[in-house]
Amino acid sequence: MPNYKNVTTGSIDANGETVSHGCRFLSPGVLTVQLEGTFSGTLQLEATADGTNFESYNLKDGNSGTLATSATGEKLFVGDGYGIHTFRVRASAWSSGTANITIVTL
């Protein structure tokens, strides 16, 4: 793996937990999110421009190319991140297991 300086990793194993990433974009402002692990629940993709109020954020599913704001299994997402202060992955409707999250900004 390249030696990125703007990487956050973490895990989620309960409802309401988050993995947050403060965004410092280099050109061209690309956001990549990888979700791994065995879990039963929904992971929400959210971002804030003001650092406080998070909203759903569309990223492109790396496999299908469709836009999504959530995931229920392992996925790789990519998208633009211009103007984002903080990006996070938040668990909702969680039942079991652990999701391992990696967030990279370029």
N, C-alpha and C positions, 0 to 999 in steps of 0.2 A: 504494500500500500504506500502511496506517496506520502511524504512528510508534510501533510497539511497542518497549518497553524491554527486553523479555524474549524476545529472538530469538537463535537460534544457527544459523549456516549453515556448511556444510562439504561436502567431497566425499570419496568413497570410490572407490578404483580398485584395491584388492588385498584378498585374503582376510585377515581378522582386523582390518582397520582399523575405527575407530569415529568417530562424531560424537556427542559427549556434550553434554548441556545441564543445567546446575544449575538446579533448579526453584525459583522464587520466585513462588508463586501469589497472585494477587489473587482476589477473589471473582468467579466461582464455582469456580475451579480447573480450567480447561479446558486440555487438551493437544492441540495440532494438529501433525501431522507430514506434510510434503510430500516425496515422492520423485520426482525427475525425472532424465532423462538416458537414454542408451543403454548398457545393460549386460547382461551375462549372469552371473547369480549370485543369491544369496539374501541379503536384508537382514533381520536379526532385530530385533524391537522388544523392548527390555529396560529394566527399571527397578530401582532399589534404594531401600530406605527407610533403610538404615544407612550408605550411602555407599561400601560395599565389595562386597557380594554381589549381583550382578545376576541377575535372573530374567526369564523371558518375561513380556511384558505385553500383554494384550488391548486393542486399540483398534478402533474401528468404522471399517470401510471406508466412506469418504464416498460412494462410488458405489453399492455393493450393500447397505450397512447391516449386513453380517455382521461378526462379530468375527474378528480375525486377530492373530497374533503374528509374522508374517513377510510378505515380499513379494518377488516376482521381476520386478517392472516398476514403471512409474510409477503412483503411488497418492497419495491424500490420505486421511489417517486423523485421526479426532477421538476424544476420550474424556475421562473424568474423570482428574484427577491428584492427588487429595487424598493427602497423606502421602508423596509421592515426593520423595526427596532429589535424585536424578539420573536422567535418562532418557537412553538412548543408542540409536543405530542401529548395529548391528555386521554386518560382511560375513562370510558363511560360504559355502563352496562356490563361490568366485569364479572366473570364467573370463576375462572381459574387460570393457572399457568403464569408464565413469565414472558414478557416481550422485551427483547433487547433492541435498543434504539441507537442509531448513529445518525447525527445530523452534521452535514458538511456545507460550508459556504465558501464560494470562490468569488 
